Amino acid sequence: MSRSPASDRVEAYGIDAVCQDIVDGHTLGDIAKAIGVSSGTLAQWLAATPERSLRARDARRVTATLWDERAELAIFSARDAFELSKARELAVHYRWRSAKMAPADYGDKIDVGGKVDIKVIPDDKLEARLLELIGKAGIAAYPGGTSETQLSAEAAFLLPGNGTAET
C-alpha cells in the first residue's frame, strides 16, 4: 500500500526532528504546520509504529519539565500586580500542560485503597435463603418459604446482627 504525499513529508522530516521540536516546546500543531501537513496526519504518523509513539511520548515527558519551569519563570518575572495575575494564570495553564504530558510526574496523585470482604455462600445455603425470601414475599408456589420474620438457622448467618430479618 502506498503512502500519501503528506505522510511522505512527515517521514522525510523524521522522528528525530519531530522529537527535538517537541522538546523545544513546539506544539504538534506548530510542528505539523512547519512540515506542511495536518495535525491529524502527524498524530497518525506518530502512532503508526510503537517506536515513534514511544519516542514522542518520551519527548513530551521531557517537555513537561520545561512547562513547569516556565510557570515559575512567569511568576518570578512579573513586574506589577497585573503581570503577576497574568503570570499566575499562565502558571496554572503550564502546570496543567505538564500534568497532561507527564501525568506520573506532574498529575494529581490519587491514592485508591480499601478493604473488600466477600463472604462465600455455599449453594445449598444460598438456595435455602432464596426460597425463604420467596416464601416471605407471598409466593405460595415455592416450597420452603415462611411468612415469619425469624430466619431459619441456615439463613441466619447471612444477616448481620442477631439473625433476624428486622434491622
VENVENJO-V234116 format. One record per residue. N is the residue number from 1. SS is DSSP state (2 for helix, 1 for strand, 0 for the rest). PHI is phi in degrees with one decimal (NA if undefined). Layout:
n ss phi
N SS PHI
N SS PHI
This chain:
n ss phi
1 0 NA
2 0 -84.7
3 0 -86.2
4 0 -79.2
5 2 -59.2
6 2 -63.7
7 2 -64.7
8 2 -63.4
9 2 -64.4
10 2 -66.1
11 2 -60.2
12 2 -65.6
13 2 -66.2
14 0 92.7
15 2 -67.6
16 2 -62.3
17 2 -68.0
18 2 -61.4
19 2 -64.1
20 2 -63.9
21 2 -62.6
22 2 -62.9
23 2 -64.1
24 0 -75.0
25 0 96.3
26 0 -79.6
27 0 -80.0
28 2 -61.9
29 2 -62.5
30 2 -64.9
31 2 -64.7
32 2 -60.7
33 2 -62.3
34 2 -64.3
35 2 -77.9
36 0 94.2
37 0 -130.4
38 0 -79.7
39 2 -60.9
40 2 -63.1
41 2 -62.9
42 2 -63.7
43 2 -62.5
44 2 -64.6
45 2 -63.8
46 2 -64.6
47 2 -82.4
48 0 -67.3
49 0 -130.6
50 2 -60.2
51 2 -64.3
52 2 -64.1
53 2 -61.1
54 2 -64.7
55 2 -64.2
56 2 -65.9
57 2 -63.4
58 2 -64.0
59 2 -63.6
60 2 -65.2
61 2 -64.1
62 2 -64.6
63 2 -66.6
64 2 -57.6
65 2 -63.1
66 2 -58.1
67 2 -66.6
68 2 -64.9
69 2 -67.1
70 2 -61.9
71 2 -61.5
72 2 -65.0
73 2 -61.1
74 2 -61.7
75 2 -70.5
76 2 -71.3
77 0 -92.9
78 0 -67.8
79 0 -101.3
80 0 -147.5
81 2 -63.2
82 2 -65.2
83 2 -63.5
84 2 -65.5
85 2 -61.4
86 2 -63.0
87 2 -63.9
88 2 -64.5
89 2 -62.9
90 2 -63.2
91 2 -62.1
92 2 -61.0
93 2 -64.6
94 2 -62.5
95 2 -71.5
96 2 -61.4
97 2 -62.7
98 2 -60.0
99 2 -64.3
100 2 -75.3
101 2 -80.5
102 0 -140.7
103 2 -61.4
104 2 -65.7
105 2 -93.7
106 2 -119.0
107 0 -76.6
108 0 -65.1
109 0 -86.3
110 0 -119.0
111 0 -109.6
112 0 -104.9
113 0 -155.4
114 0 155.9
115 0 -122.3
116 0 -113.5
117 0 -117.4
118 0 -110.3
119 0 -94.3
120 0 -82.7
121 0 -110.1
122 0 -61.7
123 2 -55.9
124 2 -65.7
125 2 -72.5
126 2 -64.2
127 2 -65.7
128 2 -62.4
129 2 -65.6
130 2 -61.2
131 2 -62.7
132 2 -63.9
133 2 -67.8
134 2 -63.4
135 2 -63.3
136 2 -66.2
137 0 -73.6
138 0 90.2
139 0 -93.5
140 0 -70.8
141 0 -71.7
142 0 -100.3
143 0 -74.5
144 0 93.4
145 0 -84.1
146 0 -141.7
147 0 -98.3
148 0 -80.5
149 0 -84.2
150 1 -78.1
151 0 -83.6
152 0 -69.7
153 2 -61.5
154 2 -63.8
155 2 -93.9
156 2 -60.9
157 0 -68.9
158 0 -78.6
159 0 -104.9
160 0 -71.9
161 0 87.9
162 0 -94.1
163 0 87.6
164 1 -103.6
165 0 -73.5
166 0 -77.5
167 0 -117.2
